[in-house]
Each structure stands twice: as C-alpha cells, then as structure tokens.
C-alpha cells in the first residue's frame, strides 16, 4: 500500500508534502520521494531515498526544495526491489515529466518490451516508470497535450492505479487519475489544491474534498476550478464533500503510538457507533390493582433503529441467505456477525474471503444479501466481490468507516461504523465498531421478522449499550495490568 500526496498553490509545496507523507506513514513503506518544480530555475527536481520520510528530509537538507507545486510518495516494493532507484517519483526519458503511482500495471512487461523496441531506455525495474515513459512517448509522437496523452496511455493499461503527474513545461498544473485505487482531491479556500491517497494529508488545510471515481482524471490548474473528465474526455461534475475529521483524530495525542490511543478511544467510538441507532422509549401500560382500580405503569424499553432497514425492508427481511465478504480483520468481524445473524434472524450466513470469492465463480442470486465489510471502504478484493455480486442480482449492504469511500458509493445501502480514522496497523476500534454494527443489524432484522423474543431483544440491546461503560472500567486498570505483565513476563 503506497501513499500519494500532492500540492498546487501559491505557498511552498515541500512542507505540505513532507507533512502529508508523515500522515500516511501508518500505511507502511520502504522508500520515499518528492518531486518539485523549482521556483529558482524551473527545473523538475526529484529526490528519493530508501528508508523513512525522515531519511528523505535529511537527504533534501541541502537540495533545492523551492516550488509551489509538487508530488510525493511512500512506496511498498512490488515491481523492483526497495531502493532509491525504484522509489517514486519517476522521471520520463526527457525528465520533463515525473509520476507517482499506487497500484499494479498488469501488462507493464508487454508495454515495456514495445517501448524498448522503439528506443526508450529505462532506469528502474518498476511498472510505474513504464507508465510515465508510455505517456511521454505518446505525447511526443502524436504531439499531444499532457491530459490527452494520459487519456490515450490509460486506454492501453490493464491493472489498478492512482497516479499524479507533473510537467515542468506547465508548472501550474497537476494531473491525477484513478482506477481501483483511492485518490482524494482537496480544494482550498485560496484556489490551492491538495492530493492524497486518503483525506488524512488534506484535512489540516481544507475540509472540502472530491473523492475521485474509477476512470476519473482530475486536472488541477492554478487559478482555475477543478476539472474532472474521463478517459474519453467527457466532462464530469464531481460532488464536493465536506470531511468531518478532527485533526486530533490523526495525531497521537500524548500516547506513545496510535494503537494504544485507538484502544483507549474505543468506549467513545462505540458510543458514537450506537448513537441514534440504539434508542429508548417509555412504554405505558394500564393495570388493575387488587381493589379494582386502574393505574398506569411505565417502563423504559430499548430498541435498534437502522435507516438502512427502514428504507430497504423488503430486501433485508426476505433474504434467503446472507454472504459476508471481507478481508483480514473485517473477515474476522464477519465470523462474529455470522453467529449473530443466524442466531437472531434464522437465515443462513456464509463468510467469504473477498480475494477467494471473486475468483471461484460463486453461486449468487437475487435472493441473497451480500454484506461487504471494509474499514477503509477501498479494499480492492472486496470491491471486486461487490461488482461480481451486483452482476448476479444480489442486494449489497456495506459496512465501512470512511465516509464517501468507494464501497459506500457502490453498495445499495449500509451503515457507517463512525469510529474515526484508524491509523494503527493492527485494527482495534474499527474491529469493535464492525462487530457492533453487525450485532445491531442482527437485532434489528430479527426484531422485524419476529425471530428473536422481546425479552432477548431488550436484554441484548441493553447489554450492548452498556459495553462502552464496561470498556472504560477495564481501561482504568491499564497501569495495574502493565505492572502485572512486567511481574509475570519472565516468570518460570
């Protein structure tokens, strides 16, 4: 998983790019790099190193980092070993263009072979350099502007990509495109633009973003509104969304690392997850006393309200089978969801690895409900599983965390877990949020169908509502548990 950052504006690009890369470090990487068009002489400068963003900063300490437009990248090696040469950004042969890329170009070997036969020389072993060399070859041979050359090149590409390009001959422009790999454009108040693999590098500067769809190409030009087109150059009207993420949510906040912070955030996160979905009401009943007089008794009952069920009652209540598709931690949440749904809804549930589901020609019908679970909402295998299920007529229910993500847009309905950004690699609050939503879903459907007793429905809903308070009590024991662990760690 790679990280992409970009900036185009009137300010200095380098600080925003480095800060953005640091916000994406949670994704993991083996090398980092940055490209800037110099304010001093108009040159396109690319600096990259193996190692951490801090190593890149040290390398750039005596370099020309001037410029108000730039792109930056953190890389996990796929094609080519981890090295400065294979790190992004990559130059074209003329060094007029520089590209960063997240994804895999599946037919890169064929394209590279063809370009070599035409005299193009390569510096690295990556599929990414193949793409920038292809774009430049098309641009020069057909005398095209950069946007058109990108459109022509992408028609030849098989695979997934999120890319951003600079052209030193046009220093007031960034071109970006995506297919099956997330890319977000931030729109600043002063006409500046920000680019990110997700919103975390952007939200410090603006809360107005556009989540690019598959096949979108974004053209950012200084002084002009954002332009979005497709490969056929049809102009699109993307939705500008407001991102509601507090900057404090993506900072450690005094904790030694994000995982511990997110463990301690779980009580509040689960309360947010249930807010407006677990509701209480006062029920009045008339009873006769022993002396024959009528009196009113009141009691408070708790229940689950999910708008996704209210709006799609028929599909969810009449489902003959639920199929949960997910990867990694989300798959494990699905195993718990299977127990809950089968127990309280009396409908069979299958839990599938999305990566296997998409390749084994599964039997899926219009009577199935496919529940797609993903923290990011951008998991490629899960998105492919959704596409397959939709082609077979299934109803798609999404459970994800990232508002406006691809899965949120591709599903028929669904529920956000609302736990805030999860930076730690080992999932904590996202997992408990997913399990919570699956329990809410099972309770709501079971109650509507009458397959769960009123007593169990009330009892489990109340117990679920009380879990955040119990979590707080457990977390208060943190120091004592740490002391005990130190005492017994080396016990024999």
For each residue, the residues with C-beta under 8 A, 3 or more apart:
1: 27 28 76 102
2: 27 29 73 74 75 76 88 100 101 102 197
3: 20 21 24 25 27 29 73 74 102 197 201
4: 24 71 72 73 100 102 162 164 183 195 196 197
5: 16 17 20 21 24 71 72 73 195 196 197 201
6: 17 70 71 72 164 174 176 193 194 195 196 220
7: 11 13 16 17 20 68 69 70 192 193 194 195
8: 13 68 69 172 173 174 192 193 220 221 222
9: 13 68 69 188 190 191 192 193 222
10: 68 190 191 192 222
11: 7 16 68 192
12: 15 16 66 67 68
13: 7 8 9 16 17 36 67 68 69 70
14: 17 18 34 36 60 65 66 67 70
15: 12 18 19
16: 5 7 11 12 13 19 20 194 201 205
17: 5 6 7 13 14 20 21 34 36 70 71 72
18: 14 15 21 22 34 53 56 57 72
19: 15 16 22 23 201 204
20: 3 5 7 16 17 23 24 72 194 196 201 202
21: 3 5 17 18 24 25 32 34 53 56 72 73 74 201
22: 18 19 25 53
23: 19 20 200 201 250
24: 3 4 5 20 21 27 74 196 197 198 200 201
25: 3 21 22 28 29 52 53 74
26: 258 423 424 425
27: 1 2 3 24 74 76 197
28: 1 25 76 425
29: 2 3 25 32 74 75 76
30: 50 51 75 76 77 82
31: 48 49 50 51 74 75 77 82 83 84 86 87 88
32: 21 29 48 49 51 52 53 55 56 72 73 74 75 87
33: 46 47 48 49 56 72 73 75 87 88 89 100
34: 14 17 18 21 46 47 48 56 60 65 70 71 72 73 89
35: 44 45 46 47 70 71 72 89 98 100 166
36: 13 14 17 44 45 64 65 66 67 69 70
37: 42 43 44 45 67 69 70 166 168 171
38: 41 42 43 44 45 64 66 67
39: 66 67 68
40: 43 64 66
41: 38
42: 37 38 168 171
43: 37 38 40 64 168
44: 35 36 37 38 91 95 96 97 98 166 168
45: 35 36 37 38 63 64 65 67
46: 33 34 35 89 90 91 98
47: 33 34 35 56 59 60 63 65
48: 31 32 33 34 56 84 87 88 89
49: 31 32 33 55 56 59 84 87
50: 30 31 55 82 83 84 87
51: 30 31 32 54 55 56
52: 25 32 55 56
53: 18 21 22 25 32 56 57 74
54: 51 57 58
55: 32 49 50 51 52 58 59
56: 18 21 32 33 34 47 48 49 51 52 53 59 60
57: 18 53 54 60 61
58: 54 55 61
59: 47 49 55 56 63
60: 14 34 47 56 57 63 65
61: 57 58
62:
63: 45 47 59 60
64: 36 38 40 43 45
65: 14 34 36 45 47 60
66: 12 14 36 38 39 40
67: 12 13 14 36 37 38 39 45 70 171
68: 7 8 9 10 11 12 13 39 222
69: 7 8 9 13 36 37 166 171 172 173 174 222
70: 6 7 13 14 17 34 35 36 37 67 166
71: 4 5 6 17 34 35 89 98 100 164 165 166 174 195
72: 4 5 6 17 18 20 21 32 33 34 35 89 100
73: 2 3 4 5 21 32 33 34 87 88 89 100 101 102
74: 2 3 21 24 25 27 29 31 32 53
75: 2 29 30 31 32 33 82 86 87 88
76: 1 2 27 28 29 30
77: 30 31 80 81 82 86
78: 104 127
79: 86 104 108 125 126 127 128
80: 77 83 85 86 124 125 126
81: 77 86 125
82: 30 31 50 75 77 86 87
83: 31 50 80 86 87
84: 31 48 49 50 87
85: 80 123 124
86: 31 75 77 79 80 81 82 83 124 125 126
87: 31 32 33 48 49 50 73 75 82 83 84
88: 2 31 33 48 73 75 99 100 101 126 128
89: 33 34 35 46 48 71 72 73 98 99 100 166
90: 46 98 99 100 101 123 124 126 128 129 132
91: 44 46 95 97 98 123 132
92: 95 96 97 98 99 132 133 135 136
93: 120 121 133 136
94: 97 136
95: 44 91 92 98 168
96: 44 92 136 167 168 169
97: 44 91 92 94 132 135 136 146 165 166 167 168
98: 35 44 46 71 89 90 91 92 95 132 165 166
99: 88 89 90 92 128 131 132 135 163 164 165 166
100: 2 4 33 35 71 72 73 88 89 90 128 163 164
101: 2 73 88 90 105 127 128 131 161 162 163
102: 1 2 3 4 73 161 162 163 181 197
103: 159 160 161 162 163 179 180 181
104: 78 79 127 159 160 161
105: 101 108 111 127 128 130 131 157 158 159 161
106: 158 159
107: 110 111 156 157 158 159
108: 79 105 111 112 127 130 131 159
109: 112 113
110: 107 113 114
111: 105 107 108 114 115 130 131 134 156 157
112: 108 109 115 116 122 130 133
113: 109 110 116 117
114: 110 111 117 118
115: 111 112 118 120 122 130 133 134 137
116: 112 113 119 120 121 122
117: 113 114
118: 114 115 137
119: 116
120: 93 115 116 133 137
121: 93 116
122: 112 115 116 129 130 133
123: 85 90 91 129
124: 80 85 86 90 128 129
125: 79 80 81 86
126: 79 80 86 88 90 129 130
127: 78 79 101 104 105 108 130 131 159
128: 79 88 90 99 100 101 105 124 131 132
129: 90 122 123 124 126 132 133
130: 105 108 111 112 115 122 126 127 133 134
131: 99 101 105 108 111 127 128 134 135 153 157 161 163
132: 90 91 92 97 98 99 128 129 135 136 165
133: 92 93 112 115 120 122 129 130 136 137
134: 111 115 130 131 137 138 153 156 157
135: 92 97 99 131 132 138 139 146 149 150 153 165
136: 92 93 94 96 97 132 133 139 140 149
137: 115 118 120 133 134 140 141
138: 134 135 141 142 144 149 152 153
139: 135 136 142 143 144 145 146 149
140: 136 137 143
141: 137 138
142: 138 139 149 152
143: 139 140
144: 138 139 148 149 152
145: 139 148 149
146: 97 135 139 149 150 165 167 170 173 175
147: 150 151 175 217 219 229 233
148: 144 145 151 152 233
149: 135 136 138 139 142 144 145 146 152 153
150: 135 146 147 153 154 165 175 177 217
151: 147 148 154 155 217 229 231 232 233
152: 138 142 144 148 149 155 156
153: 131 134 135 138 149 150 156 157
154: 150 151 157 161 177 179 217 231
155: 151 152 231
156: 107 111 134 152 153
157: 105 107 111 131 134 153 154 161
158: 105 106 107
159: 103 104 105 106 107 108 127 179
160: 103 104 179 180 181 380
161: 101 102 103 104 105 131 154 157 177 178 179 180 181
162: 4 101 102 103 176 177 178 179 181 182 183 197
163: 99 100 101 102 103 131 176 177 178
164: 4 6 71 99 100 174 175 176 183 195
165: 71 97 98 99 132 135 146 150 174 175 176
166: 35 37 44 69 70 71 89 97 98 99 173 174
167: 96 97 146 170 173 175
168: 37 42 43 44 95 96 97 171
169: 96
170: 146 167 173
171: 37 42 67 69 168
172: 8 69 221 222 223
173: 8 69 146 166 167 170 219 220 221 222
174: 6 8 69 71 164 165 166 193 195 220
175: 146 147 150 164 165 167 217 218 219 220
176: 6 162 163 164 165 183 185 195 212 217 218 220
177: 150 154 161 162 163 183 212 216 217 218
178: 161 162 163 181 182 183 212 213 214 215 216
179: 103 154 159 160 161 162 214 215
180: 103 160 161 214 380 383
181: 102 103 160 161 162 178 378 380
182: 162 178 197 198 211 212 376 378 405 406
183: 4 162 164 176 177 178 195 196 197 211 212 218
184: 195 196 197 198 199 202 209 210 211 212
185: 176 193 194 195 209 210 212 218 220 226
186: 193 194 195 196 199 202 203 205 206 208 209
187: 193 194 206 208 209 210 226 240
188: 9 191 192 193 194 205 206 208
189: 206
190: 9 10
191: 9 10 188 222 223
192: 7 8 9 10 11 188 205 222
193: 6 7 8 9 174 185 186 187 188 220 226
194: 6 7 16 20 185 186 187 188 201 202 205 206
195: 4 5 6 7 71 164 174 176 183 184 185 186 202 220
196: 4 5 6 20 24 183 184 186 199 200 201 202
197: 2 3 4 5 24 27 102 162 182 183 184 201
198: 24 182 184 201 376 378 402
199: 184 186 196 202 203 209 243 245
200: 23 24 196 203 245 250 421 423
201: 3 5 16 19 20 21 23 24 194 196 197 198 204
202: 20 184 186 194 195 196 199 205 206 209 243
203: 186 199 200 206 207 243 245 247 250
204: 19 201 247
205: 16 186 188 192 194 202
206: 186 187 188 189 194 202 203 209
207: 203 242 243 244 245
208: 186 187 188 240 241 242 243
209: 184 185 186 187 199 202 206 240 241 242 243 404
210: 184 185 187 218 226 228 238 239 240 241
211: 182 183 184 238 241 404 405 406 409
212: 176 177 178 182 183 184 185 216 218 228 238
213: 178 216 238 406 409
214: 178 179 180 406
215: 178 179 230 231
216: 177 178 212 213 228 229 230 236 238
217: 147 150 151 154 175 176 177 228 229 230 231
218: 175 176 177 183 185 210 212 226 227 228
219: 147 173 175 226 227 228 229
220: 6 8 173 174 175 176 185 193 195 226 227
221: 8 172 173 224 227
222: 8 9 10 68 69 172 173 191 192
223: 172 191
224: 221 227
225:
226: 185 187 193 210 218 219 220 238
227: 218 219 220 221 224 235
228: 210 212 216 217 218 219 235 236 237 238
229: 147 151 216 217 219 233 234 235 236
230: 215 216 217 233 234 236
231: 151 154 155 215 217
232: 151
233: 147 148 151 229 230
234: 229 230
235: 227 228 229
236: 216 228 229 230
237: 228
238: 210 211 212 213 216 226 228
239: 210
240: 187 208 209 210
241: 208 209 210 211 403 404
242: 207 208 209
243: 199 202 203 207 208 209 403 404
244: 207 403
245: 199 200 203 207 249 250 420 421
246: 249 420
247: 203 204 250 251
248: 251 253
249: 245 246 420 421
250: 23 200 203 245 247 421 423
251: 247 248
252: 255 256 257 258 261
253: 248 261
254:
255: 252 258 260 261 264
256: 252 260
257: 252 260 261 424
258: 26 252 255 261 262 423 424
259: 262 263 424 425 426 428
260: 255 256 257 263 264
261: 252 253 255 257 258 264 265 424
262: 258 259 265 266 422 423 424 428 429
263: 259 260 266 428 429 475
264: 255 260 261 475
265: 261 262 268 269 419 420 429
266: 262 263 269 270 428 429 432 468 471 475
267: 270 271 468 469 471 472 475
268: 265 271 272 468
269: 265 266 272 273 418 419 420 429 432 433
270: 266 267 273 274 419 429 432 433 436 467 468 471
271: 267 268 274 275 468
272: 268 269 275 418 419 420
273: 269 270 277 417 418 419 433 436 437
274: 270 271 277 278 436 440 464 465 468
275: 271 272 278 418
276: 279 305
277: 273 274 304 305 306 415 440
278: 274 275 302 303 304 305 440 461 464 465
279: 276 302 303 304 305
280: 300 301 302 303
281: 300 301 303
282: 298 299 300 301
283: 298 299 300 301
284: 296 297 298
285: 296 297 298 299
286: 294 295 296 297
287: 294 295 296 297
288: 292 293 294 295
289: 292 293 294 295
290:
291:
292: 288 289
293: 288 289
294: 286 287 288 289
295: 286 287 288 289
296: 284 285 286 287
297: 284 285 286 287
298: 282 283 284 285
299: 282 283 285
300: 280 281 282 283
301: 280 281 282 283 458
302: 278 279 280 458 461 462 465
303: 278 279 280 281 447 457 461
304: 277 278 279 440 443 444 447 461
305: 276 277 278 279 310 444
306: 277 309 310 415 440 441 444
307: 310 311
308: 311 312 316 397 413 414 415
309: 306 312 313 316 317 441 444 445 448
310: 305 306 307 313
311: 307 308 413
312: 308 309 315 316 395 412 413
313: 309 310 316 317 448
314: 317 318
315: 312 318 319 369 395 412
316: 308 309 312 313 319 369 395 397 445
317: 309 313 314 445 448 449
318: 314 315 367
319: 315 316 322 347 367 368 369 395
320: 347 348 365 367 368
321: 347 348 349 350 367 368 369
322: 319 338 341 345 347 348 349 350 368 369 370 371
323: 349 350 352 357 362 364 368 369 370 371 389 394
324: 331 334 337 338 349 350 351 352 370 371 373
325: 334 352 353 354 357 370 371 372 373 382 385 386 389
326: 330 331 333 334 351 352 353 354 372 373 374 379 382
327: 330 331 353 354 355 374 379 381 382
328: 331 332 427
329: 332 333 375 427 430 431
330: 326 327 333 334 373 374 375 379 382 430 431 434
331: 324 326 327 328 334 335 351 353 354 373
332: 328 329 335 336 431
333: 326 329 330 336 337 373 431 434 435 438
334: 324 325 326 330 331 337 338 351 371 373 438
335: 331 332 338 339 351
336: 332 333 339 340 435 438
337: 324 333 334 340 341 349 351 371 373 434 435 438 439 441 442
338: 322 324 334 335 341 342 349 350 351
339: 335 336 342 343
340: 336 337 343 344 438 439 441 442 443
341: 322 337 338 344 345 347 349 438 441 442 445
342: 338 339 345 346 347 348 349
343: 339 340 442
344: 340 341 442 443 445 446 451 452 456
345: 322 341 342 442 445 446 449 451 452
346: 342 446 449 451
347: 319 320 321 322 341 342
348: 320 321 322 342
349: 321 322 323 324 337 338 341 342
350: 321 322 323 324 338
351: 324 326 331 334 335 337 338
352: 323 324 325 326 356 357 362 385
353: 325 326 327 331 356 357 381
354: 325 326 327 331 357 358 372 379 381 382 384 385
355: 327 358 359 381
356: 352 353 359 360
357: 323 325 352 353 354 360 362 385 388
358: 354 355 381 384 385 388
359: 355 356
360: 356 357
361:
362: 323 352 357 388
363:
364: 323 368 370 388 389 392 393 394
365: 320 368 392 393 394
366: 392 393 394 395
367: 318 319 320 321
368: 319 320 321 322 323 364 365 389 392 394 395
369: 315 316 319 321 322 323 394 395 396 397
370: 322 323 324 325 364 385 386 389 394 395 396 397
371: 322 323 324 325 334 337 397 398 399 438 441
372: 325 326 354 382 385 386 396 397 398 399 400 407 411 414
373: 324 325 326 330 331 333 334 337 382 398 399 400 434
374: 326 327 330 377 378 379 382 398 399 400 405 407
375: 329 330 400 401 402 417 422 427 430 434
376: 182 198 379 400 401 402 405
377: 374 398 400 401 402 405 406 407 408
378: 181 182 198 374 383 402 405 406 407
379: 326 327 330 354 374 376 382 383 407
380: 160 180 181 383 384
381: 327 353 354 355 358 384 385
382: 325 326 327 330 354 372 373 374 379 385 386 407
383: 180 378 379 380 386 387 406 407 410
384: 354 358 380 381 387 388
385: 325 352 354 357 358 370 372 381 382 388 389
386: 325 370 372 382 383 389 390 396 398 407 410 411
387: 383 384 390 391 410
388: 357 358 362 364 384 385 391 392
389: 323 325 364 368 370 385 386 392 394 396
390: 386 387 393 394 396 410
391: 387 388
392: 364 365 366 368 388 389
393: 364 365 366 390
394: 323 364 365 366 368 369 370 389 390
395: 312 315 316 319 366 368 369 370 412
396: 369 370 372 386 389 390 410 411 412 413 414
397: 308 316 369 370 371 372 411 412 413 414 415 441
398: 371 372 373 374 377 386 407 408 410 411 413 414 415
399: 371 372 373 374 414 415 417 434 437 438
400: 372 373 374 375 376 377 405 407 408 414 416 417
401: 375 376 377 416 417 418 419 420 421 422 430 433
402: 198 375 376 377 378 405 408
403: 241 243 244 408 416
404: 209 211 241 243 408 409
405: 182 211 374 376 377 378 400 402 408 409
406: 182 211 213 214 377 378 383 409 410
407: 372 374 377 378 379 382 383 386 398 400 410 411 414
408: 377 398 400 402 403 404 405 411 414 416
409: 211 213 404 405 406
410: 383 386 387 390 396 398 406 407
411: 372 386 396 397 398 407 408 414
412: 312 315 395 396 397
413: 308 311 312 396 397 398
414: 308 372 396 397 398 399 400 407 408 411
415: 277 306 308 397 398 399 437 440 441
416: 400 401 403 408
417: 273 375 399 400 401 430 433 434 436 437
418: 269 272 273 275 401 433
419: 265 269 270 272 273 401 422 429 430 432 433
420: 245 246 249 265 269 272 401 429
421: 200 245 249 250 401
422: 262 375 401 419 427 428 429 430
423: 26 200 250 258 262
424: 26 257 258 259 261 262 427 428
425: 26 28 259
426: 259
427: 328 329 375 422 424 430 431
428: 259 262 263 266 422 424 431 432
429: 262 263 265 266 269 270 419 420 422 432 433
430: 329 330 375 401 417 419 422 427 433 434
431: 329 330 332 333 427 428 434 435
432: 266 269 270 419 428 429 435 436
433: 269 270 273 401 417 418 419 429 430 436 437
434: 330 333 337 373 375 399 417 430 431 437 438
435: 333 336 337 431 432 438 439
436: 270 273 274 417 432 433 439 440 464 467
437: 273 399 415 417 433 434 440 441
438: 333 334 336 337 340 341 371 399 434 435 441 442
439: 337 340 435 436 442 443 460 464
440: 274 277 278 304 306 415 436 437 443 444 464
441: 306 309 337 340 341 371 397 415 437 438 444 445
442: 337 340 341 343 344 345 438 439 445 446
443: 304 340 344 439 440 446 447 452 457 460 461 464
444: 304 305 306 309 440 441 447 448
445: 309 316 317 341 344 345 441 442 448 449
446: 344 345 346 442 443 449 451 452 457
447: 303 304 443 444 450 452 457
448: 309 313 317 444 445
449: 317 345 346 445 446
450: 447
451: 344 345 346 446
452: 344 345 443 446 447 456 457
453: 456 457
454: 457 458
455: 458 459
456: 344 452 453 459 460
457: 303 443 446 447 452 453 454 460 461
458: 301 302 454 455 461 462
459: 455 456 462 463
460: 439 443 456 457 463 464
461: 278 302 303 304 443 457 458 464 465
462: 302 458 459 465 466
463: 459 460 466 467
464: 274 278 436 439 440 443 460 461 467
465: 274 278 302 461 462 468
466: 462 463 469 470
467: 270 436 463 464 470 471
468: 266 267 268 270 271 274 465 471 472
469: 267 466 472 473
470: 466 467 473 474
471: 266 267 270 467 468 474 475
472: 267 468 469 475 476
473: 469 470 476 477
474: 470 471 477
475: 263 264 266 267 471 472 478
476: 472 473
477: 473 474 480 481
478: 475 481 482
479: 482 483
480: 477 483 484
481: 477 478 484 485
482: 478 479 485 486
483: 479 480 486 487
484: 480 481 487 488
485: 481 482 488 489
486: 482 483 489
487: 483 484 491
488: 484 485 491
489: 485 486
490:
491: 487 488
492:
